[in-house]
Each structure stands twice: as structure tokens, then as C-alpha cells.
Amino acid sequence: MLSFIFLLTSLFSIEAPSGAVGGANPLSVGVANSLTSPRYVILITIDGMRAEMIDDPNMPSPFLKRMSREGLRVDRVIGVPPAATYPSHTTLVTGEVPARHRVFYNRPFLWNKDTARISYWYADSIAVPTIWQRAHEAGLKTASLFWPVSTGSPYIDYNVPEFWSLDYSCDQMEYIKPSCTPLGILDELEQNACGKLDTITYQAGSLQRDGRTAAMANYLMNHYQPQLMTIHLITTDYSQHALGTQSQQLLEDVGSADHAVGTIIENLRLTHRLDSTVVIVTGDHGFCDYSQTLSPNVWLTEGGLLSSEPGGEWKACFYAGGNTSFLYLKRGGDKKTLRRIRQLIDRLPADQRSLFRVVEKDELTAKGADPAAVLALEPVVGVAMTNNRTGAVVSQRKGGTHGFISGQDATTLIAWGAGITPQRQDTIRQTAIAPWILTMLGCR
């Protein structure tokens, strides 16, 4: 036991600059009672998970509340720049920032081309090893359900990836079946676990989706015993984007996600795996409410630096791949254009300039953002960034957003199960989670 704890402590002391805030990573003290590593690790993300979903007594989350009381709880998990679904999920399975894993946004910036019809779907976009790869190479079985940037991964033995057709009229579940591993696994899951999946029974944002995902996870665990499983629950993201963080719909969605987690825990109990499994529940990002939007590309369009539609002539473009707008120059060393943009920002009226801060290149580099971005604009809480090129610079609109780089939209984490003792910790960085999982599985 002592050697295992020492290994964890040593690991996170070395990686403290990226993994922890203000010292050794608190995950290092989370496992204390187990003489050996757990046999199974299940990593579950609840998209847009906030600490309030657990701590607020009005939130319908009894399973998450129990896990928080009985397990290791980290109040704030600081994400990567920007805190968005695809780069954050990639950090969770690599332990690296976007500058290293190379998944910078949900949709890549395509240098003034239309990005609406493409995402980072494919696992070969990831430039560094993943926990799936490390586990697979160590001889362990792996499984994954609807995890971003996992399509085509050769290291996931049982994989139903997050992937979809751009023809939204097609049967999306039939469309992804050829991309599932092994071929026929989704048919098997529909027949034996979750029933037929279609636009009614598995619609994005539907309450049915989380429960059916849990049924799939339990079937894979019971029949194939993967030592590492990653699961993405998405429902809570949709209601928060549309309605913010305080809606009746969100309460229902939190209940749905919590029930899915509880179903997975119940299955572990019924199959006698509680004493050999660690369940980690975290988010990819949190959420903040907003009442205004800011569209900095309108400044560039009006200044003749950017075409009004993608594909035209341009010298500079802001790209909001989350709730931070990153500035790209057509020619990276174009100091003249960058100087014009700085002057434009300096001359803005106070009611616009007060809505954001300028994030300089040094800070972007230190936090691991896309190296091609020359600066960024991070809004104050209450403001959402858009990629609009025409229309009003500032508009009145309400909803929820995420994608900051300073931690305003931090998520949270619970680890519960074999060898996990009750602990409450303050803050870690998202980069700490993957190496901890590999250590528990003996793959470091």
C-alpha cells in the first residue's frame, strides 16, 4: 500500500505545474485502502457538469451526492483553453493541453473557410498517446461510448464513437454503425441492451439518451469486462446552452444523468465488482449564464480585414471555438495588421471595451492554446462570443456558455469505489486525470 501511495504522490509532485494548482496534485491522496490497483476504471463525463449539480440540495442527484460524500471530491477542475467539449475530452484521455494533443476546438479553424460542416471526429487527430492506447498496449481491454475524437481508434476494443452524418435527414445511428468497433457491436447492443436507437429514442438532448447509454455500458461490462471504459453523457449540455443554468429542464436533465450513473453503480453491485472498480465522474467544462453576445469579427469586416462570408479575401479573423475568441492572421508575421487590430481595440467605446480582456500570446502559450493564435479576447462572465461577421457588435440574448481560459467555467470531479477514501479537495487541472487513471491501471 505504501509503495502505491508513494508512486501516486511522486507522479503528481513531478507533474504539479500542469496537473495541480499550488502544489502536489490532490488526486495523489485519493487512494489509500487498496493493496493493489483497481481492476476496472470507468471514466464518465457529464457534459457541462458543475459543482452545483452535486452540492445544491435542490438538484436531483442522489447518486452523485452519495459518491461525493463517500469518495474523493475535487470541487474545481480547471480546464484547457478553451474549455470546450472536444479539446477537453481529449485532455481527459491524454493528460495534455491542446498545444500538445492538437485538438484545439470542437470544429477546427480552417483559415477563413466554412467550419460548420466538420468536427474533430477522428482519433488520428490526436497527436499524443491516449489512455486507451496505453491500456491496450499493456494488454488490457478497452471500451468507449460516444466519446469525442474517438472514431477509428485502433486502441478501443469496443467503441461506439461520437460521430454523425452531415445529412441530418439520414438515420444517424445506422450511419455510424460502420465506424463502430468491432463491426456489428451497435447492432448487438440494440438487440441485447438498449433497444432500437433512432431520432426518437436517442435524440441528442433527450432524457432517454443517458439511460440507454448506461444500459450499453452495463452490457459491455458484463459481457466483455473491459478494464478501462470511457462514457460521455451529453444531455445536460443542451439545456444549459439553450436555457442557462437555472431551468426546470436542467433539473430533469441532471436527474437523467444521475440516474445513468446510478444504474452503472447498481450493475457493479449486482455483478460483484464494487470492490474492484473505481468510477470517476467529471465534466468536460462547466457553464456560465449570459445575457449579451459580442461579435468581434464585425470590427474586422467593417475595417476591411475580413470578408463578410467565409472564403473571401481576408487578413485577420477571430475564431470563437468556445467562449474565447482567438485571433488568427492570414500571414503569421503580419505585424501591420496586428497593430491595426490593437489600435481598433484601443479605440472601442467603453461599453464594448468593458466586455472583454485581451489575452496576450505569452499567456496563451503558457496555458497550452493553439500556437497559431496571436492573441485572444476573453469576455467577462455574462457575455458570450460569436463568430458573426455582420450585424450588431453587441446583442441582447440569454443562454448558457462555456469556453473560457481563466477557469470561470470550471467543472468538478468525484472518484468513488475500490480503495477510494473520503476526501474533499479544492482545485486540480484537467491534465492530472489521465496520468492518475494510468497509474491506477498499472500502465505508467
C-alpha angles and dihedrals in degrees: 000000000000093000091052093050090047090052091053093046092048092048096053095040088059093046096041096119091063102021106043141033115232101353144337115003112266090220086075091074096045098091115058114134103052121094090198136026118275114267094223134035121191115191113196124184121199103201110239094007114177129189089244090067087069104027100044107090089211092061113098096232109121095152094049090046091052092048090049092053095045102036145041111302124191111191098202129028109187112216134212129267107306107017094222133138103260102040090042095050089048090052090050091059097038108032088226136114121244093262087066105032091040099220099121105168141356088266120027121246104248101193100261095329125120111276098181094098103049139058137177091269101146128081092219087071087075110093099195135052118281131214087252089059095046092048093045092049089050089058097257125135118242135198135181137185123203094332115162119247093017103108111127096007109160090203099063110084095192111027134168100173132201099259136132145178121257087222096083092189092067127091098268096197092052088047095058097045095091088054094054122100124259099022108255096025094118091051088051092050092048091050098044109022122018110013126235113337118213141136091292101042098036107026117153107260093019121134089227093063100072093049093050091048089054090050089053091049092051092049092051091048094048098044104031105021100215111195090211123038128173120196130185118204109190110175099097091058094063100054093045093053092049102037108014129238101308109057135122088236090058091053089055092046093050088051089051094051092044091051090051090054090046091051090055091049092048090053090052089053094048092048093045096244101121092099093051103041136077116201116200118193119187141139134246090227141336128240140246127198119239136193100182137045128213123205110191094175087072087069090054094046092050089047094054094247098110135037117245090237130036114268099040131105116302145162101187140012136186114220120199101200086163129350092311121078114221119203120227127186122209087225109036095214096047097132093167093060092044090052090051091052092050090051090048090053092047091054097049118123113262094249089063100035091054092061098073147017127230113244109206127218094257092059092045090052093047092052095046103249125156106301090217092065111095097197139336141219116227114192127220116256108280094044128092124202122227135189093227113141099191136035129043119354091215123033135177112241135137133221142093130292144177138183104101120148099212100064101259088130098045119162128212139234140218125188115190137168139041112035095350113133125197109277134154117204133177115221142356134163120250090240090071097067103070096052090048091054091049091050092051090051092047093242100122 
